[in-house]
Amino acid sequence: MTANTFQRRVTPLNKIDIERLDEDNLFEYEDFPATFDVLGPMLHSLFQEHWQELGLGHVVNGSVLELEFEAAPTACWMYDGYLTVISQGWHMHLCIGENKGGPERTNSPALRQARQVSRAALSRQLNAQGKPQSWGIQFWNGEGEKMMSIFLPSPFLGAGEDFLPEHQPDLAKLAVYENLRQIYVLGTMDIPYETNPLTRPYISVCRSTRCNNGRDWQSVYDAIAVELKAANLDIDLTAAGCLQVCKMGPIVFYSGDDRDREHTWYTRVTPDVAKEIVTQHLGENQKVTRHLYPQS
């Protein structure tokens, strides 16, 4: 998806579903398009700008898992179809693009479809009187199974998740939900980005011991950092735990940019090769073929 095809105004689906939990509670779902160019901006804005107001986890019959952020996420990027968000002490992955199966693209079309978000909706839990009790976002995969839930701010809860006095809700906390609804469900406001922020290019160096086996990944990382600065390239640099090319390190991954969205993996990278990758591939869009993985 390139910048000139990105549409800032969402076309509403106009779909509302009701799911009854029991005699006293039900969920209302307002669907919005589960495309990468809709999910990407929404999730980026939530995790980068509203992380302190969110919870996320899983809700199934008999169990609930809810996590909160104690600080801003240290990473929010795409890798092989998965959005990865890294927080203190935990991290999450959510498949919002095509999970091809790493550099060798071993995943079948059926598996790719099964893993990817196929449906997304703003949700409200309503009581027996039809009054909302909680607000959030629900995702479903390609097999119709519920995936991760995002829990949005509740006007009934104060600091420390304590209930506010009855009839004194903090309605300002609904601002996040209402803003999301206007942009992504109703389509009355533009997406607040000129392009999908999750397509921003980045380059990553694998620091896994399985990849490096005693090799020095840090010198490769440092060489890339120096070369990026010298070339004045606006590309993020990260270090990753695993890039799916084990025992062939140091591994360098490039996510691609508007010229070419194709992911690229490099093996046996030295500091000198790292400099070539920056100047030749990132600067001139010419891959360093002798270090590509897999080799064609």
Phi, psi and omega per residue, in radians:
M1 nan 2.118 -3.112
T2 -1.743 2.887 -3.047
A3 -1.043 -0.637 -3.039
N4 -1.364 -0.082 3.052
T5 -1.829 -0.025 -3.119
F6 -1.286 2.201 3.141
Q7 -1.825 2.114 -3.075
R8 -1.407 -0.325 -3.132
R9 -1.810 2.112 -3.112
V10 -1.398 2.374 3.038
T11 -1.477 2.055 -3.066
P12 -1.087 2.545 3.062
L13 -1.546 -0.382 3.135
N14 0.940 0.832 -3.113
K15 -2.217 2.154 3.091
I16 -2.197 2.229 3.093
D17 -2.093 2.628 3.086
I18 -2.078 2.265 3.074
E19 -2.088 2.081 -3.126
R20 -1.520 2.218 3.101
L21 -1.521 -0.809 3.110
D22 -2.783 -2.918 -3.090
E23 -1.131 -0.433 -3.014
D24 -1.914 -0.114 -3.050
N25 -2.466 2.525 3.041
L26 -2.579 2.827 3.071
F27 -1.907 2.404 3.012
E28 -1.885 2.210 3.130
Y29 -2.014 2.227 2.999
E30 -1.936 1.875 -3.041
D31 -1.279 2.613 2.963
F32 -2.381 2.830 -3.057
P33 -1.039 2.298 -3.125
A34 -1.661 0.753 3.119
T35 -1.585 2.787 -3.122
F36 -1.088 -0.630 -3.114
D37 -1.382 -0.067 2.973
V38 -1.799 -0.848 -3.130
L39 -1.125 -0.679 -3.100
G40 -1.005 -0.994 3.123
P41 -1.067 -0.702 -3.137
M42 -1.066 -0.891 -3.069
L43 -1.215 -0.641 3.089
H44 -1.071 -0.798 -3.125
S45 -1.137 -0.667 3.136
L46 -1.146 -0.853 -3.041
F47 -1.380 -0.391 3.135
Q48 -1.683 -0.524 -3.028
E49 -1.969 -0.395 -3.069
H50 -2.207 0.377 -3.062
W51 -0.988 -0.609 -3.077
Q52 -1.261 -0.198 -3.113
E53 -1.808 -0.069 -2.960
L54 -1.826 2.749 2.808
G55 -2.239 2.794 3.040
L56 -2.635 2.725 -3.122
G57 2.940 -2.612 -3.105
H58 -2.303 2.464 3.085
V59 -2.213 2.038 3.034
V60 -2.358 2.900 3.130
N61 -0.979 2.068 3.053
G62 1.677 -0.110 3.125
S63 -2.745 2.615 3.063
V64 -2.405 2.312 3.000
L65 -2.045 2.182 3.141
E66 -2.312 2.206 3.119
L67 -2.015 2.614 3.085
E68 -2.242 2.731 3.097
F69 -1.548 2.320 3.030
E70 -1.676 -0.256 3.093
A71 -2.722 2.966 3.126
A72 -1.071 2.452 3.096
P73 -0.985 2.506 3.127
T74 -1.504 -0.202 3.121
A75 -2.691 2.533 3.059
C76 -2.660 1.605 -3.047
W77 -2.540 2.951 3.117
M78 -1.776 2.422 3.006
Y79 -2.528 2.046 3.104
D80 0.870 0.834 3.061
G81 1.554 -0.264 -3.097
Y82 -1.730 2.304 2.899
L83 -1.385 2.187 3.096
T84 -1.960 2.240 3.072
V85 -2.177 2.174 -3.089
I86 -1.944 2.179 3.112
S87 -2.085 3.124 3.102
Q88 -1.236 2.033 3.047
G89 1.531 -0.188 3.130
W90 -2.772 2.883 3.040
H91 -2.584 2.892 -3.105
M92 -2.356 2.697 3.025
H93 -2.296 2.372 3.078
L94 -2.400 2.168 -3.059
C95 -1.436 1.813 3.141
I96 -2.007 0.025 3.061
G97 -2.324 -2.953 -3.099
E98 -1.431 2.041 3.100
N99 -1.523 1.691 -3.001
K100 -1.406 -0.347 -3.137
G101 1.793 0.680 3.098
G102 1.311 -2.900 -3.048
P103 -1.114 -0.454 -3.134
E104 -1.562 -0.101 3.034
R105 0.914 0.957 -3.030
T106 -1.530 -0.156 -3.093
N107 -1.322 2.350 3.112
S108 -1.231 2.772 3.062
P109 -0.977 -0.636 -3.130
A110 -1.152 -0.727 3.138
L111 -1.190 -0.697 3.098
R112 -1.041 -0.749 -3.141
Q113 -1.192 -0.682 -3.100
A114 -1.133 -0.633 -3.050
R115 -1.408 -0.465 -2.989
Q116 -1.415 2.521 3.039
V117 -0.995 2.179 3.135
S118 -1.936 -0.300 -3.132
R119 -2.566 2.481 3.115
A120 -2.498 2.544 -3.095
A121 -2.690 2.509 2.860
L122 -1.254 2.466 -3.074
S123 -2.229 2.608 2.986
R124 -2.361 2.322 2.998
Q125 -1.568 2.185 -3.086
L126 -1.944 2.546 3.079
N127 -1.536 -3.050 -3.067
A128 -1.065 -0.440 3.129
Q129 -1.566 0.055 3.124
G130 1.407 0.244 -3.134
K131 -1.639 2.343 -3.111
P132 -1.176 2.452 3.142
Q133 -2.023 -0.463 3.114
S134 -2.667 2.790 -3.047
W135 -2.322 2.524 3.141
G136 -2.993 -2.887 3.096
I137 -2.316 2.330 3.130
Q138 -2.075 2.470 3.105
F139 -2.126 2.589 3.059
W140 -2.218 2.561 3.102
N141 -1.551 -3.032 -3.071
G142 -1.200 -0.204 3.080
E143 -1.787 0.194 3.080
G144 1.396 0.180 3.135
E145 -1.506 2.500 3.067
K146 -1.187 2.363 3.110
M147 -1.883 -2.508 -3.116
M148 -1.131 2.577 3.010
S149 -1.987 2.512 2.981
I150 -1.918 2.256 -3.114
F151 -1.743 2.055 -3.093
L152 -1.562 2.847 -3.086
P153 -0.988 2.416 3.112
S154 -1.836 2.294 3.118
P155 -1.235 -0.170 -3.120
F156 -1.604 -0.106 -3.072
L157 -2.003 2.438 3.081
G158 -1.843 -2.740 3.132
A159 -1.077 2.473 3.133
G160 1.223 0.319 3.125
E161 1.112 0.349 3.072
D162 -1.358 2.497 3.098
F163 -1.227 2.362 3.057
L164 -1.286 2.792 3.114
P165 -0.954 2.521 -3.117
E166 -0.993 2.445 -3.139
H167 1.191 0.296 3.092
Q168 -2.271 0.933 3.141
P169 -1.214 2.665 3.066
D170 -1.641 1.518 -3.025
L171 -1.157 -0.287 3.103
A172 -1.104 -0.387 -3.131
K173 -1.234 -0.228 3.105
L174 -1.434 -0.012 -3.071
A175 -1.068 -0.685 -3.127
V176 -1.110 -0.849 3.131
Y177 -1.046 -0.822 -3.077
E178 -1.131 -0.670 3.114
N179 -1.138 -0.781 3.084
L180 -1.043 -0.707 -3.104
R181 -1.138 -0.747 3.138
Q182 -1.116 -0.699 -3.068
I183 -1.368 -0.884 -2.888
Y184 -1.759 -0.429 3.136
V185 -1.712 -0.876 -3.062
L186 -1.566 -0.413 3.141
G187 1.185 0.541 -3.130
T188 -1.677 -0.143 3.103
M189 -2.327 2.645 3.133
D190 -1.302 2.605 2.928
I191 -1.038 2.331 -2.995
P192 -1.389 0.584 3.085
Y193 -2.438 2.590 3.072
E194 -1.330 -0.506 3.086
T195 -2.417 2.955 3.083
N196 -1.211 2.023 -3.066
P197 -1.133 -0.358 3.138
L198 -1.407 -0.007 3.007
T199 -1.690 0.062 3.086
R200 -1.054 2.255 -3.066
P201 -1.216 2.567 3.029
Y202 -2.573 2.778 3.086
I203 -2.179 2.425 -3.021
S204 -2.307 2.520 3.095
V205 -2.003 2.258 -3.140
C206 -1.338 2.259 3.112
R207 -1.898 0.164 -3.127
S208 -1.145 2.438 3.096
T209 -1.161 -0.451 3.083
R210 -1.156 -0.627 3.123
C211 -1.306 -0.809 -2.939
N212 -1.476 -0.675 3.097
N213 0.874 0.842 3.129
G214 1.631 -0.153 3.131
R215 -1.351 2.842 -3.006
D216 -1.720 1.624 3.119
W217 -1.251 -0.499 -3.051
Q218 -1.099 -0.658 3.137
S219 -1.153 -0.578 3.076
V220 -1.175 -0.807 3.106
Y221 -1.010 -0.830 -3.108
D222 -1.109 -0.678 3.129
A223 -1.114 -0.715 3.110
I224 -1.116 -0.761 -3.128
A225 -1.038 -0.772 -3.139
V226 -1.125 -0.762 -3.082
E227 -1.219 -0.658 3.083
L228 -1.055 -0.758 3.135
K229 -1.147 -0.748 -3.120
A230 -1.134 -0.610 -3.123
A231 -1.513 -0.094 -3.134
N232 0.983 0.766 3.131
L233 -1.659 2.253 -3.115
D234 -1.527 1.241 -3.100
I235 -2.281 2.276 -3.125
D236 -1.254 2.555 3.093
L237 -2.102 2.267 -3.127
T238 -2.346 2.932 2.958
A239 -2.053 2.385 -3.051
A240 -2.094 2.714 3.135
G241 -1.350 -0.569 3.134
C242 -2.781 2.357 3.126
L243 -2.123 0.378 2.976
Q244 1.171 0.361 3.050
V245 -2.291 1.262 -2.964
C246 -1.289 2.599 3.034
K247 1.167 0.307 3.103
M248 -2.220 0.425 -3.048
G249 -1.355 3.061 -0.108
P250 -1.119 2.389 -3.135
I251 -1.768 2.387 3.030
V252 -2.156 2.346 -3.137
F253 -2.079 2.406 3.038
Y254 -2.161 2.245 -3.026
S255 -1.338 -0.303 -3.058
G256 1.615 2.935 -3.121
D257 -2.471 -2.873 -3.069
D258 -1.122 -0.413 3.114
R259 -1.305 -0.599 -3.084
D260 -2.770 1.890 -3.102
R261 -1.417 0.042 -3.113
E262 -1.230 2.286 3.080
H263 -1.241 2.626 -3.132
T264 -2.387 2.331 3.068
W265 -1.993 2.383 3.064
Y266 -2.095 2.485 3.137
T267 -2.056 2.827 3.093
R268 0.882 0.827 -3.074
V269 -1.483 2.235 3.009
T270 -1.793 2.963 3.073
P271 -0.988 -0.655 3.120
D272 -1.171 -0.712 3.093
V273 -1.149 -0.656 3.111
A274 -1.015 -0.709 3.110
K275 -1.125 -0.680 3.084
E276 -1.079 -0.746 -3.129
I277 -1.021 -0.753 -3.119
V278 -1.197 -0.890 -3.051
T279 -1.265 -0.724 -3.034
Q280 -1.503 -0.858 -3.078
H281 -1.431 -0.981 -3.093
L282 -1.223 -0.617 -3.103
G283 -1.464 -0.697 -3.025
E284 -2.020 -0.016 3.136
N285 1.104 0.584 3.079
Q286 -2.089 1.961 -3.058
K287 -1.202 2.624 3.089
V288 -1.499 1.537 -2.864
T289 -1.115 -0.563 -3.046
R290 -1.226 -0.226 3.125
H291 -1.994 0.183 -3.127
L292 -1.226 2.610 2.992
Y293 -2.332 2.313 -0.139
P294 -1.327 2.774 3.063
Q295 -1.328 2.360 3.140
S296 -1.401 nan nan
